[in-house]
Amino acid sequence: YRSLGRNFELDQDVYRAGFESALRRECRGKSVEERSDCLKWWYPKVWDTEAFKAGYERGYAYWEEQIMGHTPAGQAR
């Protein structure tokens, strides 16, 4: 995260919200774009920030790997 020029201490709450939202029943297995209507409703101030999207993408990858047993493309187990 830092290697991308981001500050995790400042973004932690928003990143976590993105991560956790990817694990919600309504969002599981869906991209940010596919769930944008719900995300806009639940997180109106942060849903389209880089930190939220990064957390969402990581939560999505976690769900795929841990719950579905898939390793995201381009990542080794």
Disulfide bonds with the S-S distance in Angstrom:
none
